[in-house]
Structures are given as structure tokens and as C-alpha cells.
């Protein structure tokens, strides 16, 4: 557990293993969605710049 101090802390605070796993899954899912959203924003910016260039 040394490489994941947050997990040890949550255990000490009384979180059950299933709750820790669930919170970890939510955090990971949020991280993936943020990466996808950032890529989408970059694509939209590229399209806007291309449209301005041709206007």
C-alpha cells in the first residue's frame, strides 16, 4: 500500500474495500472523460482556425 497512500488513508477512515474500489473506478472514469473532452476541444479549435483561415 506504500505506493498508494490515499488507499491506506481511506482504509483508516473506515471505507470498506468495495467503496475504495468504487471511488477508484469513478476517479479513473472521470480522468478518461477529461482526456477525451480535451482532445475534442483541440479538434474544435483546429477546425475553427481552419475555417477562419479560409474565410
Legacy VTK file of the C-alpha trace (Angstrom):
# vtk DataFile Version 3.0
C-alpha trace
ASCII
DATASET POLYDATA
POINTS 55 float
0.000 0.000 0.000
3.009 2.307 0.251
2.718 3.340 -3.389
-0.938 4.328 -2.870
-1.125 6.348 0.367
-4.659 7.525 -0.427
-5.922 3.941 -0.240
-4.318 3.419 3.167
-5.819 6.704 4.368
-9.300 5.750 3.156
-8.973 2.395 4.937
-8.012 4.151 8.155
-11.031 6.442 7.761
-13.296 3.401 7.679
-14.027 2.978 3.983
-14.788 -0.605 3.033
-12.739 -2.239 0.246
-15.701 -2.153 -2.149
-16.166 1.575 -1.520
-12.473 2.212 -2.162
-12.643 0.248 -5.426
-15.804 2.098 -6.485
-14.260 5.511 -5.756
-11.141 4.494 -7.675
-13.252 3.476 -10.660
-15.132 6.794 -10.586
-11.868 8.748 -10.402
-10.376 6.788 -13.300
-13.557 7.213 -15.366
-13.549 10.976 -14.735
-9.903 11.177 -15.790
-10.605 9.367 -19.065
-13.602 11.611 -19.831
-11.488 14.708 -19.170
-8.838 13.460 -21.618
-11.476 12.783 -24.274
-13.043 16.213 -23.718
-9.646 17.919 -24.026
-8.984 16.116 -27.329
-12.413 17.170 -28.601
-11.734 20.796 -27.636
-8.411 20.689 -29.519
-10.141 19.345 -32.641
-12.801 22.070 -32.494
-10.104 24.749 -32.133
-8.268 23.321 -35.142
-11.470 23.382 -37.192
-12.201 26.976 -36.111
-8.698 28.083 -37.088
-9.016 26.333 -40.448
-12.386 27.991 -41.099
-11.004 31.429 -40.178
-8.047 30.848 -42.475
-10.308 30.118 -45.449
-12.772 32.940 -44.706
LINES 1 56
55 0 1 2 3 4 5 6 7 8 9 10 11 12 13 14 15 16 17 18 19 20 21 22 23 24 25 26 27 28 29 30 31 32 33 34 35 36 37 38 39 40 41 42 43 44 45 46 47 48 49 50 51 52 53 54
